[in-house]
Amino acid sequence: MQIPAECQLHIEKAIDIDASPAVAFEALLEQLGPGNETPHGPMPMKLEAWPGGRWWRDLGKDTGHLWARAGDQSRRRCEISGPLFMSYPAISHVQIA
């Protein structure tokens, strides 16, 4: 199914990082995972960094919130797709390269 262009939102931001791709990727995994923070404080997440892996908020005792599934997880790109922070059926795709 093709989504009409008027229903799509494309946001792009470029940041130059003075680090090797491996160091930048590990920092990204930390920020998306246990080091995740919101303006209201810490919100640790877990990212299973392999294709099909989960990005989720672990509340303990086998409870939590699935935010997305991981796609390409190379040292040059990180992709996640899913509802992200939305509580209703939606699909979002985030690519960090």
Distance bins in CASP14 RR format, pairs under 12 A and 6 or more apart:
PFRMAT RR
TARGET T0000
AUTHOR 0000-0000-0000
RMODE 2
METHOD distances of the structure
MODEL  1
1 7 0 0 0 0 0 1 0 0 0 0 0
1 91 0 0 0 0 0 1 0 0 0 0 0
2 8 0 0 0 0 0 1 0 0 0 0 0
3 9 0 0 0 0 0 1 0 0 0 0 0
3 10 0 0 0 0 0 1 0 0 0 0 0
3 90 0 0 0 0 0 1 0 0 0 0 0
3 91 0 0 0 0 1 0 0 0 0 0 0
3 92 0 0 0 0 0 1 0 0 0 0 0
3 93 0 0 0 0 0 1 0 0 0 0 0
7 90 0 0 0 0 0 1 0 0 0 0 0
7 91 0 0 0 0 0 1 0 0 0 0 0
8 91 0 0 0 0 0 1 0 0 0 0 0
8 92 0 0 0 0 0 1 0 0 0 0 0
8 93 0 0 0 0 0 1 0 0 0 0 0
9 90 0 0 0 0 0 1 0 0 0 0 0
9 92 0 0 0 0 1 0 0 0 0 0 0
9 93 0 0 0 0 0 1 0 0 0 0 0
9 94 0 0 0 0 0 1 0 0 0 0 0
10 92 0 0 0 0 0 1 0 0 0 0 0
10 93 0 0 0 0 0 1 0 0 0 0 0
10 94 0 0 0 0 0 1 0 0 0 0 0
10 95 0 0 0 0 0 1 0 0 0 0 0
11 92 0 0 0 0 0 1 0 0 0 0 0
11 93 0 0 0 0 0 1 0 0 0 0 0
11 94 0 0 0 0 1 0 0 0 0 0 0
11 95 0 0 0 0 0 1 0 0 0 0 0
12 94 0 0 0 0 0 1 0 0 0 0 0
12 95 0 0 0 0 1 0 0 0 0 0 0
12 96 0 0 0 0 0 1 0 0 0 0 0
12 97 0 0 0 0 0 1 0 0 0 0 0
13 94 0 0 0 0 0 1 0 0 0 0 0
13 95 0 0 0 0 0 1 0 0 0 0 0
13 96 0 0 0 0 1 0 0 0 0 0 0
13 97 0 0 0 0 0 1 0 0 0 0 0
14 96 0 0 0 0 0 1 0 0 0 0 0
14 97 0 0 0 0 0 1 0 0 0 0 0
15 24 0 0 0 0 1 0 0 0 0 0 0
15 27 0 0 0 0 0 1 0 0 0 0 0
15 28 0 0 0 0 0 1 0 0 0 0 0
15 96 0 0 0 0 1 0 0 0 0 0 0
15 97 0 0 0 0 0 1 0 0 0 0 0
16 24 0 0 0 0 0 1 0 0 0 0 0
17 23 0 0 0 0 1 0 0 0 0 0 0
17 24 1 0 1 0 0 0 0 0 0 0 0
17 25 0 0 0 0 0 1 0 0 0 0 0
17 26 0 0 0 0 0 1 0 0 0 0 0
17 27 0 0 0 0 1 0 0 0 0 0 0
17 28 0 0 0 0 1 0 0 0 0 0 0
17 31 0 0 0 0 0 1 0 0 0 0 0
17 96 0 0 0 0 0 1 0 0 0 0 0
17 97 0 0 0 0 0 1 0 0 0 0 0
18 24 0 0 0 0 1 0 0 0 0 0 0
18 27 0 0 0 0 0 1 0 0 0 0 0
19 25 0 0 0 0 1 0 0 0 0 0 0
19 26 0 0 0 0 1 0 0 0 0 0 0
19 27 1 0 0 1 0 0 0 0 0 0 0
19 28 0 0 0 0 0 1 0 0 0 0 0
20 26 0 0 0 0 1 0 0 0 0 0 0
20 27 0 0 0 0 0 1 0 0 0 0 0
20 75 0 0 0 0 1 0 0 0 0 0 0
20 76 0 0 0 0 0 1 0 0 0 0 0
21 27 0 0 0 0 0 1 0 0 0 0 0
21 28 0 0 0 0 0 1 0 0 0 0 0
21 74 0 0 0 0 1 0 0 0 0 0 0
21 75 1 0 1 0 0 0 0 0 0 0 0
21 76 1 0 0 1 0 0 0 0 0 0 0
21 77 0 0 0 0 1 0 0 0 0 0 0
21 78 0 0 0 0 0 1 0 0 0 0 0
21 96 0 0 0 0 0 1 0 0 0 0 0
21 97 0 0 0 0 0 1 0 0 0 0 0
22 28 0 0 0 0 0 1 0 0 0 0 0
22 29 0 0 0 0 0 1 0 0 0 0 0
22 74 0 0 0 0 0 1 0 0 0 0 0
22 75 1 0 1 0 0 0 0 0 0 0 0
22 76 0 0 0 0 0 1 0 0 0 0 0
23 29 0 0 0 0 0 1 0 0 0 0 0
23 30 0 0 0 0 0 1 0 0 0 0 0
23 75 0 0 0 0 0 1 0 0 0 0 0
24 30 0 0 0 0 0 1 0 0 0 0 0
24 31 0 0 0 0 0 1 0 0 0 0 0
24 75 0 0 0 0 1 0 0 0 0 0 0
24 76 0 0 0 0 1 0 0 0 0 0 0
24 77 0 0 0 0 0 1 0 0 0 0 0
24 78 0 0 0 0 0 1 0 0 0 0 0
24 96 0 0 0 0 1 0 0 0 0 0 0
24 97 0 0 0 0 0 1 0 0 0 0 0
25 31 0 0 0 0 0 1 0 0 0 0 0
25 32 0 0 0 0 0 1 0 0 0 0 0
25 47 0 0 0 0 0 1 0 0 0 0 0
25 49 0 0 0 0 1 0 0 0 0 0 0
25 72 0 0 0 0 0 1 0 0 0 0 0
25 73 0 0 0 0 1 0 0 0 0 0 0
25 74 0 0 0 0 1 0 0 0 0 0 0
25 75 1 0 1 0 0 0 0 0 0 0 0
25 76 0 0 0 0 1 0 0 0 0 0 0
25 77 0 0 0 0 1 0 0 0 0 0 0
25 78 1 0 0 1 0 0 0 0 0 0 0
25 96 0 0 0 0 1 0 0 0 0 0 0
25 97 0 0 0 0 0 1 0 0 0 0 0
26 32 0 0 0 0 0 1 0 0 0 0 0
26 33 0 0 0 0 0 1 0 0 0 0 0
26 47 0 0 0 0 0 1 0 0 0 0 0
26 49 0 0 0 0 1 0 0 0 0 0 0
26 75 0 0 0 0 1 0 0 0 0 0 0
26 78 0 0 0 0 0 1 0 0 0 0 0
27 33 0 0 0 0 0 1 0 0 0 0 0
27 35 0 0 0 0 0 1 0 0 0 0 0
27 78 0 0 0 0 0 1 0 0 0 0 0
27 96 0 0 0 0 0 1 0 0 0 0 0
28 35 0 0 0 0 0 1 0 0 0 0 0
28 36 0 0 0 0 0 1 0 0 0 0 0
28 47 0 0 0 0 1 0 0 0 0 0 0
28 49 0 0 0 0 1 0 0 0 0 0 0
28 55 0 0 0 0 0 1 0 0 0 0 0
28 73 0 0 0 0 0 1 0 0 0 0 0
28 74 0 0 0 0 0 1 0 0 0 0 0
28 75 0 0 0 0 0 1 0 0 0 0 0
28 76 0 0 0 0 0 1 0 0 0 0 0
28 77 0 0 0 0 0 1 0 0 0 0 0
28 78 1 0 0 1 0 0 0 0 0 0 0
28 79 0 0 0 0 0 1 0 0 0 0 0
28 80 0 0 0 0 0 1 0 0 0 0 0
28 94 0 0 0 0 0 1 0 0 0 0 0
28 96 1 0 0 1 0 0 0 0 0 0 0
28 97 0 0 0 0 0 1 0 0 0 0 0
29 35 0 0 0 0 1 0 0 0 0 0 0
29 36 0 0 0 0 0 1 0 0 0 0 0
29 45 0 0 0 0 0 1 0 0 0 0 0
29 46 0 0 0 0 0 1 0 0 0 0 0
29 47 1 0 0 1 0 0 0 0 0 0 0
29 48 0 0 0 0 0 1 0 0 0 0 0
29 49 1 0 1 0 0 0 0 0 0 0 0
29 50 0 0 0 0 0 1 0 0 0 0 0
29 55 0 0 0 0 0 1 0 0 0 0 0
29 70 0 0 0 0 0 1 0 0 0 0 0
29 73 0 0 0 0 1 0 0 0 0 0 0
29 75 0 0 0 0 0 1 0 0 0 0 0
29 78 1 0 0 1 0 0 0 0 0 0 0
29 80 0 0 0 0 0 1 0 0 0 0 0
29 96 0 0 0 0 0 1 0 0 0 0 0
30 36 0 0 0 0 1 0 0 0 0 0 0
30 37 0 0 0 0 0 1 0 0 0 0 0
30 44 0 0 0 0 0 1 0 0 0 0 0
30 45 0 0 0 0 0 1 0 0 0 0 0
30 46 0 0 0 0 0 1 0 0 0 0 0
30 47 0 0 0 0 1 0 0 0 0 0 0
30 49 0 0 0 0 0 1 0 0 0 0 0
31 37 0 0 0 0 1 0 0 0 0 0 0
31 42 0 0 0 0 0 1 0 0 0 0 0
31 43 0 0 0 0 0 1 0 0 0 0 0
31 44 0 0 0 0 0 1 0 0 0 0 0
31 45 0 0 0 0 1 0 0 0 0 0 0
31 47 0 0 0 0 1 0 0 0 0 0 0
31 78 0 0 0 0 0 1 0 0 0 0 0
31 96 0 0 0 0 0 1 0 0 0 0 0
32 43 0 0 0 0 0 1 0 0 0 0 0
32 44 0 0 0 0 0 1 0 0 0 0 0
32 45 1 0 0 1 0 0 0 0 0 0 0
32 46 0 0 0 0 1 0 0 0 0 0 0
32 47 1 0 1 0 0 0 0 0 0 0 0
32 48 0 0 0 0 0 1 0 0 0 0 0
32 49 0 0 0 0 1 0 0 0 0 0 0
32 54 0 0 0 0 0 1 0 0 0 0 0
32 55 1 0 0 1 0 0 0 0 0 0 0
32 56 0 0 0 0 0 1 0 0 0 0 0
32 57 0 0 0 0 0 1 0 0 0 0 0
32 67 0 0 0 0 1 0 0 0 0 0 0
32 68 0 0 0 0 1 0 0 0 0 0 0
32 70 0 0 0 0 1 0 0 0 0 0 0
32 73 0 0 0 0 0 1 0 0 0 0 0
32 78 1 0 0 1 0 0 0 0 0 0 0
32 79 0 0 0 0 0 1 0 0 0 0 0
32 80 0 0 0 0 1 0 0 0 0 0 0
32 84 0 0 0 0 0 1 0 0 0 0 0
32 94 0 0 0 0 1 0 0 0 0 0 0
32 96 0 0 0 0 1 0 0 0 0 0 0
33 42 0 0 0 0 0 1 0 0 0 0 0
33 43 0 0 0 0 1 0 0 0 0 0 0
33 44 1 0 0 1 0 0 0 0 0 0 0
33 45 1 0 1 0 0 0 0 0 0 0 0
33 46 1 0 0 1 0 0 0 0 0 0 0
33 47 1 0 1 0 0 0 0 0 0 0 0
33 48 0 0 0 0 0 1 0 0 0 0 0
33 49 0 0 0 0 1 0 0 0 0 0 0
33 54 0 0 0 0 0 1 0 0 0 0 0
33 55 1 0 0 1 0 0 0 0 0 0 0
33 56 0 0 0 0 1 0 0 0 0 0 0
33 57 0 0 0 0 1 0 0 0 0 0 0
33 58 0 0 0 0 1 0 0 0 0 0 0
33 67 0 0 0 0 0 1 0 0 0 0 0
33 70 0 0 0 0 0 1 0 0 0 0 0
33 78 0 0 0 0 0 1 0 0 0 0 0
33 80 0 0 0 0 0 1 0 0 0 0 0
34 42 0 0 0 0 1 0 0 0 0 0 0
34 43 0 0 0 0 0 1 0 0 0 0 0
34 44 1 0 1 0 0 0 0 0 0 0 0
34 45 1 0 0 1 0 0 0 0 0 0 0
34 46 1 0 0 1 0 0 0 0 0 0 0
34 47 0 0 0 0 1 0 0 0 0 0 0
34 57 0 0 0 0 0 1 0 0 0 0 0
34 58 0 0 0 0 1 0 0 0 0 0 0
35 41 0 0 0 0 0 1 0 0 0 0 0
35 42 1 0 0 1 0 0 0 0 0 0 0
35 43 0 0 0 0 1 0 0 0 0 0 0
35 44 1 0 0 1 0 0 0 0 0 0 0
35 45 1 0 0 1 0 0 0 0 0 0 0
35 46 0 0 0 0 0 1 0 0 0 0 0
35 47 0 0 0 0 0 1 0 0 0 0 0
36 42 1 0 0 1 0 0 0 0 0 0 0
36 43 1 0 1 0 0 0 0 0 0 0 0
36 44 1 0 1 0 0 0 0 0 0 0 0
36 45 1 0 1 0 0 0 0 0 0 0 0
36 46 0 0 0 0 1 0 0 0 0 0 0
36 47 0 0 0 0 1 0 0 0 0 0 0
36 55 0 0 0 0 1 0 0 0 0 0 0
36 56 0 0 0 0 0 1 0 0 0 0 0
36 57 0 0 0 0 1 0 0 0 0 0 0
36 58 0 0 0 0 0 1 0 0 0 0 0
36 67 0 0 0 0 0 1 0 0 0 0 0
36 85 0 0 0 0 0 1 0 0 0 0 0
37 43 1 0 0 1 0 0 0 0 0 0 0
37 44 0 0 0 0 1 0 0 0 0 0 0
37 45 0 0 0 0 0 1 0 0 0 0 0
38 44 0 0 0 0 0 1 0 0 0 0 0
38 45 0 0 0 0 0 1 0 0 0 0 0
38 57 0 0 0 0 0 1 0 0 0 0 0
38 85 0 0 0 0 1 0 0 0 0 0 0
42 57 0 0 0 0 0 1 0 0 0 0 0
43 56 0 0 0 0 0 1 0 0 0 0 0
43 57 1 0 0 1 0 0 0 0 0 0 0
43 58 0 0 0 0 0 1 0 0 0 0 0
43 59 0 0 0 0 0 1 0 0 0 0 0
43 64 0 0 0 0 0 1 0 0 0 0 0
43 65 0 0 0 0 0 1 0 0 0 0 0
43 67 0 0 0 0 0 1 0 0 0 0 0
43 85 0 0 0 0 0 1 0 0 0 0 0
44 55 0 0 0 0 0 1 0 0 0 0 0
44 56 0 0 0 0 0 1 0 0 0 0 0
44 57 1 0 0 1 0 0 0 0 0 0 0
44 58 1 0 0 1 0 0 0 0 0 0 0
44 59 0 0 0 0 1 0 0 0 0 0 0
44 60 0 0 0 0 0 1 0 0 0 0 0
44 64 0 0 0 0 0 1 0 0 0 0 0
45 54 0 0 0 0 1 0 0 0 0 0 0
45 55 1 0 0 1 0 0 0 0 0 0 0
45 56 1 0 0 1 0 0 0 0 0 0 0
45 57 1 0 1 0 0 0 0 0 0 0 0
45 58 1 0 0 1 0 0 0 0 0 0 0
45 59 0 0 0 0 0 1 0 0 0 0 0
45 64 0 0 0 0 0 1 0 0 0 0 0
45 65 0 0 0 0 1 0 0 0 0 0 0
45 66 0 0 0 0 0 1 0 0 0 0 0
45 67 1 0 0 1 0 0 0 0 0 0 0
45 68 0 0 0 0 1 0 0 0 0 0 0
45 80 0 0 0 0 0 1 0 0 0 0 0
45 84 0 0 0 0 0 1 0 0 0 0 0
45 85 0 0 0 0 0 1 0 0 0 0 0
46 53 0 0 0 0 1 0 0 0 0 0 0
46 54 1 0 0 1 0 0 0 0 0 0 0
46 55 1 0 0 1 0 0 0 0 0 0 0
46 56 1 0 1 0 0 0 0 0 0 0 0
46 57 1 0 0 1 0 0 0 0 0 0 0
46 58 1 0 1 0 0 0 0 0 0 0 0
46 59 0 0 0 0 0 1 0 0 0 0 0
46 60 0 0 0 0 0 1 0 0 0 0 0
46 64 0 0 0 0 1 0 0 0 0 0 0
46 65 0 0 0 0 0 1 0 0 0 0 0
46 66 0 0 0 0 0 1 0 0 0 0 0
46 67 0 0 0 0 1 0 0 0 0 0 0
46 68 0 0 0 0 0 1 0 0 0 0 0
46 70 0 0 0 0 0 1 0 0 0 0 0
47 53 1 0 0 1 0 0 0 0 0 0 0
47 54 1 0 0 1 0 0 0 0 0 0 0
47 55 1 0 1 0 0 0 0 0 0 0 0
47 56 0 0 0 0 1 0 0 0 0 0 0
47 57 0 0 0 0 0 1 0 0 0 0 0
47 58 0 0 0 0 0 1 0 0 0 0 0
47 66 0 0 0 0 0 1 0 0 0 0 0
47 67 0 0 0 0 1 0 0 0 0 0 0
47 68 0 0 0 0 1 0 0 0 0 0 0
47 69 0 0 0 0 0 1 0 0 0 0 0
47 70 1 0 0 1 0 0 0 0 0 0 0
47 71 0 0 0 0 0 1 0 0 0 0 0
47 73 0 0 0 0 1 0 0 0 0 0 0
47 78 0 0 0 0 1 0 0 0 0 0 0
47 79 0 0 0 0 0 1 0 0 0 0 0
47 80 1 0 0 1 0 0 0 0 0 0 0
47 94 0 0 0 0 0 1 0 0 0 0 0
47 96 0 0 0 0 0 1 0 0 0 0 0
48 54 1 0 1 0 0 0 0 0 0 0 0
48 55 1 0 0 1 0 0 0 0 0 0 0
48 56 0 0 0 0 1 0 0 0 0 0 0
48 58 0 0 0 0 0 1 0 0 0 0 0
48 66 0 0 0 0 0 1 0 0 0 0 0
48 67 0 0 0 0 0 1 0 0 0 0 0
48 68 0 0 0 0 0 1 0 0 0 0 0
48 69 0 0 0 0 1 0 0 0 0 0 0
48 70 1 0 0 1 0 0 0 0 0 0 0
48 71 0 0 0 0 0 1 0 0 0 0 0
48 73 0 0 0 0 1 0 0 0 0 0 0
48 78 0 0 0 0 0 1 0 0 0 0 0
48 80 0 0 0 0 0 1 0 0 0 0 0
49 55 0 0 0 0 1 0 0 0 0 0 0
49 69 0 0 0 0 0 1 0 0 0 0 0
49 70 1 0 0 1 0 0 0 0 0 0 0
49 71 0 0 0 0 1 0 0 0 0 0 0
49 72 0 0 0 0 0 1 0 0 0 0 0
49 73 1 0 1 0 0 0 0 0 0 0 0
49 74 0 0 0 0 1 0 0 0 0 0 0
49 75 0 0 0 0 0 1 0 0 0 0 0
49 77 0 0 0 0 0 1 0 0 0 0 0
49 78 1 0 0 1 0 0 0 0 0 0 0
49 79 0 0 0 0 0 1 0 0 0 0 0
49 80 0 0 0 0 0 1 0 0 0 0 0
49 96 0 0 0 0 0 1 0 0 0 0 0
50 69 0 0 0 0 0 1 0 0 0 0 0
50 70 1 0 0 1 0 0 0 0 0 0 0
50 71 0 0 0 0 1 0 0 0 0 0 0
50 72 0 0 0 0 1 0 0 0 0 0 0
50 73 1 0 1 0 0 0 0 0 0 0 0
50 74 0 0 0 0 0 1 0 0 0 0 0
50 78 0 0 0 0 0 1 0 0 0 0 0
50 79 0 0 0 0 0 1 0 0 0 0 0
50 80 0 0 0 0 0 1 0 0 0 0 0
51 69 0 0 0 0 1 0 0 0 0 0 0
51 70 1 0 0 1 0 0 0 0 0 0 0
51 71 1 0 1 0 0 0 0 0 0 0 0
51 72 1 0 0 1 0 0 0 0 0 0 0
51 73 1 0 0 1 0 0 0 0 0 0 0
51 74 0 0 0 0 1 0 0 0 0 0 0
51 77 0 0 0 0 0 1 0 0 0 0 0
51 78 0 0 0 0 0 1 0 0 0 0 0
51 79 0 0 0 0 1 0 0 0 0 0 0
51 80 0 0 0 0 0 1 0 0 0 0 0
51 81 0 0 0 0 0 1 0 0 0 0 0
52 66 0 0 0 0 0 1 0 0 0 0 0
52 68 0 0 0 0 1 0 0 0 0 0 0
52 69 1 0 1 0 0 0 0 0 0 0 0
52 70 1 0 1 0 0 0 0 0 0 0 0
52 71 1 0 0 1 0 0 0 0 0 0 0
52 72 0 0 0 0 0 1 0 0 0 0 0
52 73 0 0 0 0 1 0 0 0 0 0 0
52 79 0 0 0 0 0 1 0 0 0 0 0
52 80 0 0 0 0 1 0 0 0 0 0 0
52 81 0 0 0 0 1 0 0 0 0 0 0
52 82 0 0 0 0 0 1 0 0 0 0 0
53 66 0 0 0 0 0 1 0 0 0 0 0
53 67 0 0 0 0 0 1 0 0 0 0 0
53 68 0 0 0 0 1 0 0 0 0 0 0
53 69 1 0 1 0 0 0 0 0 0 0 0
53 70 1 0 1 0 0 0 0 0 0 0 0
53 71 1 0 0 1 0 0 0 0 0 0 0
53 72 0 0 0 0 0 1 0 0 0 0 0
53 73 0 0 0 0 1 0 0 0 0 0 0
53 78 0 0 0 0 0 1 0 0 0 0 0
53 79 0 0 0 0 0 1 0 0 0 0 0
53 80 0 0 0 0 1 0 0 0 0 0 0
53 81 0 0 0 0 0 1 0 0 0 0 0
53 82 0 0 0 0 0 1 0 0 0 0 0
54 64 0 0 0 0 0 1 0 0 0 0 0
54 65 0 0 0 0 0 1 0 0 0 0 0
54 66 1 0 1 0 0 0 0 0 0 0 0
54 67 0 0 0 0 1 0 0 0 0 0 0
54 68 1 0 0 1 0 0 0 0 0 0 0
54 69 1 0 0 1 0 0 0 0 0 0 0
54 70 1 0 0 1 0 0 0 0 0 0 0
54 71 0 0 0 0 0 1 0 0 0 0 0
54 80 0 0 0 0 1 0 0 0 0 0 0
54 81 0 0 0 0 0 1 0 0 0 0 0
54 82 0 0 0 0 0 1 0 0 0 0 0
55 64 0 0 0 0 0 1 0 0 0 0 0
55 65 0 0 0 0 1 0 0 0 0 0 0
55 66 1 0 0 1 0 0 0 0 0 0 0
55 67 1 0 1 0 0 0 0 0 0 0 0
55 68 1 0 1 0 0 0 0 0 0 0 0
55 69 1 0 0 1 0 0 0 0 0 0 0
55 70 1 0 0 1 0 0 0 0 0 0 0
55 71 0 0 0 0 1 0 0 0 0 0 0
55 73 0 0 0 0 0 1 0 0 0 0 0
55 78 0 0 0 0 1 0 0 0 0 0 0
55 79 0 0 0 0 0 1 0 0 0 0 0
55 80 1 0 1 0 0 0 0 0 0 0 0
55 81 0 0 0 0 1 0 0 0 0 0 0
55 82 0 0 0 0 1 0 0 0 0 0 0
55 83 0 0 0 0 0 1 0 0 0 0 0
55 84 0 0 0 0 1 0 0 0 0 0 0
55 85 0 0 0 0 0 1 0 0 0 0 0
55 92 0 0 0 0 0 1 0 0 0 0 0
55 94 0 0 0 0 1 0 0 0 0 0 0
55 96 0 0 0 0 0 1 0 0 0 0 0
56 62 0 0 0 0 0 1 0 0 0 0 0
56 63 0 0 0 0 0 1 0 0 0 0 0
56 64 1 0 0 1 0 0 0 0 0 0 0
56 65 1 0 0 1 0 0 0 0 0 0 0
56 66 1 0 1 0 0 0 0 0 0 0 0
56 67 1 0 1 0 0 0 0 0 0 0 0
56 68 0 0 0 0 1 0 0 0 0 0 0
56 69 0 0 0 0 1 0 0 0 0 0 0
56 70 0 0 0 0 0 1 0 0 0 0 0
56 80 0 0 0 0 0 1 0 0 0 0 0
56 82 0 0 0 0 0 1 0 0 0 0 0
56 83 0 0 0 0 0 1 0 0 0 0 0
56 84 0 0 0 0 0 1 0 0 0 0 0
56 85 0 0 0 0 0 1 0 0 0 0 0
57 63 0 0 0 0 1 0 0 0 0 0 0
57 64 1 0 1 0 0 0 0 0 0 0 0
57 65 1 0 1 0 0 0 0 0 0 0 0
57 66 0 0 0 0 1 0 0 0 0 0 0
57 67 1 0 0 1 0 0 0 0 0 0 0
57 68 0 0 0 0 0 1 0 0 0 0 0
57 84 0 0 0 0 0 1 0 0 0 0 0
57 85 0 0 0 0 1 0 0 0 0 0 0
58 64 1 0 1 0 0 0 0 0 0 0 0
58 65 0 0 0 0 1 0 0 0 0 0 0
58 66 0 0 0 0 0 1 0 0 0 0 0
58 67 0 0 0 0 0 1 0 0 0 0 0
59 65 1 0 0 1 0 0 0 0 0 0 0
59 66 0 0 0 0 0 1 0 0 0 0 0
65 82 0 0 0 0 0 1 0 0 0 0 0
65 83 0 0 0 0 1 0 0 0 0 0 0
65 84 0 0 0 0 0 1 0 0 0 0 0
65 85 0 0 0 0 1 0 0 0 0 0 0
65 86 0 0 0 0 0 1 0 0 0 0 0
65 87 0 0 0 0 1 0 0 0 0 0 0
66 80 0 0 0 0 0 1 0 0 0 0 0
66 81 0 0 0 0 0 1 0 0 0 0 0
66 82 0 0 0 0 1 0 0 0 0 0 0
66 83 1 0 0 1 0 0 0 0 0 0 0
66 84 0 0 0 0 0 1 0 0 0 0 0
66 85 0 0 0 0 0 1 0 0 0 0 0
66 86 0 0 0 0 0 1 0 0 0 0 0
66 87 0 0 0 0 0 1 0 0 0 0 0
67 80 1 0 0 1 0 0 0 0 0 0 0
67 81 0 0 0 0 0 1 0 0 0 0 0
67 82 1 0 0 1 0 0 0 0 0 0 0
67 83 1 0 0 1 0 0 0 0 0 0 0
67 84 1 0 1 0 0 0 0 0 0 0 0
67 85 1 0 0 1 0 0 0 0 0 0 0
67 86 0 0 0 0 1 0 0 0 0 0 0
67 87 0 0 0 0 0 1 0 0 0 0 0
67 90 0 0 0 0 0 1 0 0 0 0 0
67 92 0 0 0 0 1 0 0 0 0 0 0
67 94 0 0 0 0 0 1 0 0 0 0 0
68 78 0 0 0 0 0 1 0 0 0 0 0
68 79 0 0 0 0 1 0 0 0 0 0 0
68 80 1 0 1 0 0 0 0 0 0 0 0
68 81 1 0 1 0 0 0 0 0 0 0 0
68 82 1 0 1 0 0 0 0 0 0 0 0
68 83 1 0 0 1 0 0 0 0 0 0 0
68 84 1 0 1 0 0 0 0 0 0 0 0
68 85 0 0 0 0 1 0 0 0 0 0 0
68 86 0 0 0 0 0 1 0 0 0 0 0
68 90 0 0 0 0 0 1 0 0 0 0 0
68 91 0 0 0 0 1 0 0 0 0 0 0
68 92 1 0 0 1 0 0 0 0 0 0 0
68 93 0 0 0 0 1 0 0 0 0 0 0
68 94 1 0 0 1 0 0 0 0 0 0 0
68 95 0 0 0 0 0 1 0 0 0 0 0
69 79 0 0 0 0 1 0 0 0 0 0 0
69 80 1 0 0 1 0 0 0 0 0 0 0
69 81 1 0 1 0 0 0 0 0 0 0 0
69 82 1 0 0 1 0 0 0 0 0 0 0
69 83 0 0 0 0 0 1 0 0 0 0 0
69 84 0 0 0 0 0 1 0 0 0 0 0
69 91 0 0 0 0 0 1 0 0 0 0 0
69 92 0 0 0 0 0 1 0 0 0 0 0
69 93 0 0 0 0 0 1 0 0 0 0 0
69 94 0 0 0 0 0 1 0 0 0 0 0
70 77 0 0 0 0 0 1 0 0 0 0 0
70 78 1 0 0 1 0 0 0 0 0 0 0
70 79 1 0 0 1 0 0 0 0 0 0 0
70 80 1 0 1 0 0 0 0 0 0 0 0
70 81 0 0 0 0 1 0 0 0 0 0 0
70 82 0 0 0 0 0 1 0 0 0 0 0
70 93 0 0 0 0 0 1 0 0 0 0 0
70 94 0 0 0 0 0 1 0 0 0 0 0
70 95 0 0 0 0 0 1 0 0 0 0 0
70 96 0 0 0 0 0 1 0 0 0 0 0
71 77 0 0 0 0 1 0 0 0 0 0 0
71 78 0 0 0 0 1 0 0 0 0 0 0
71 79 1 0 1 0 0 0 0 0 0 0 0
71 80 1 0 0 1 0 0 0 0 0 0 0
71 81 1 0 0 1 0 0 0 0 0 0 0
71 82 0 0 0 0 0 1 0 0 0 0 0
71 93 0 0 0 0 1 0 0 0 0 0 0
71 94 0 0 0 0 0 1 0 0 0 0 0
71 95 0 0 0 0 1 0 0 0 0 0 0
71 96 0 0 0 0 0 1 0 0 0 0 0
72 78 1 0 0 1 0 0 0 0 0 0 0
72 79 1 0 1 0 0 0 0 0 0 0 0
72 80 0 0 0 0 1 0 0 0 0 0 0
72 81 0 0 0 0 0 1 0 0 0 0 0
72 93 0 0 0 0 0 1 0 0 0 0 0
72 94 0 0 0 0 0 1 0 0 0 0 0
72 95 0 0 0 0 1 0 0 0 0 0 0
72 96 0 0 0 0 0 1 0 0 0 0 0
72 97 0 0 0 0 1 0 0 0 0 0 0
73 79 1 0 0 1 0 0 0 0 0 0 0
73 80 0 0 0 0 1 0 0 0 0 0 0
73 95 0 0 0 0 0 1 0 0 0 0 0
73 96 0 0 0 0 0 1 0 0 0 0 0
73 97 0 0 0 0 0 1 0 0 0 0 0
74 95 0 0 0 0 0 1 0 0 0 0 0
74 96 0 0 0 0 0 1 0 0 0 0 0
74 97 0 0 0 0 1 0 0 0 0 0 0
75 96 0 0 0 0 0 1 0 0 0 0 0
75 97 0 0 0 0 0 1 0 0 0 0 0
76 95 0 0 0 0 0 1 0 0 0 0 0
76 96 0 0 0 0 1 0 0 0 0 0 0
76 97 1 0 0 1 0 0 0 0 0 0 0
77 94 0 0 0 0 0 1 0 0 0 0 0
77 95 1 0 0 1 0 0 0 0 0 0 0
77 96 1 0 0 1 0 0 0 0 0 0 0
77 97 1 0 1 0 0 0 0 0 0 0 0
78 93 0 0 0 0 0 1 0 0 0 0 0
78 94 0 0 0 0 1 0 0 0 0 0 0
78 95 1 0 0 1 0 0 0 0 0 0 0
78 96 1 0 1 0 0 0 0 0 0 0 0
78 97 1 0 0 1 0 0 0 0 0 0 0
79 92 0 0 0 0 0 1 0 0 0 0 0
79 93 1 0 0 1 0 0 0 0 0 0 0
79 94 1 0 0 1 0 0 0 0 0 0 0
79 95 1 0 1 0 0 0 0 0 0 0 0
79 96 1 0 0 1 0 0 0 0 0 0 0
79 97 0 0 0 0 1 0 0 0 0 0 0
80 91 0 0 0 0 0 1 0 0 0 0 0
80 92 0 0 0 0 1 0 0 0 0 0 0
80 93 1 0 0 1 0 0 0 0 0 0 0
80 94 1 0 1 0 0 0 0 0 0 0 0
80 95 0 0 0 0 1 0 0 0 0 0 0
80 96 0 0 0 0 1 0 0 0 0 0 0
81 90 0 0 0 0 0 1 0 0 0 0 0
81 91 1 0 0 1 0 0 0 0 0 0 0
81 92 1 0 0 1 0 0 0 0 0 0 0
81 93 1 0 1 0 0 0 0 0 0 0 0
81 94 1 0 0 1 0 0 0 0 0 0 0
81 95 0 0 0 0 1 0 0 0 0 0 0
82 88 0 0 0 0 0 1 0 0 0 0 0
82 89 0 0 0 0 1 0 0 0 0 0 0
82 90 1 0 0 1 0 0 0 0 0 0 0
82 91 1 0 1 0 0 0 0 0 0 0 0
82 92 1 0 1 0 0 0 0 0 0 0 0
82 93 1 0 0 1 0 0 0 0 0 0 0
82 94 0 0 0 0 1 0 0 0 0 0 0
83 89 1 0 0 1 0 0 0 0 0 0 0
83 90 1 0 1 0 0 0 0 0 0 0 0
83 91 1 0 0 1 0 0 0 0 0 0 0
83 92 1 0 0 1 0 0 0 0 0 0 0
83 93 0 0 0 0 0 1 0 0 0 0 0
83 94 0 0 0 0 0 1 0 0 0 0 0
84 90 1 0 0 1 0 0 0 0 0 0 0
84 91 0 0 0 0 1 0 0 0 0 0 0
84 92 1 0 1 0 0 0 0 0 0 0 0
84 93 0 0 0 0 1 0 0 0 0 0 0
84 94 1 0 0 1 0 0 0 0 0 0 0
85 92 0 0 0 0 1 0 0 0 0 0 0
85 94 0 0 0 0 0 1 0 0 0 0 0
86 92 1 0 0 1 0 0 0 0 0 0 0
END
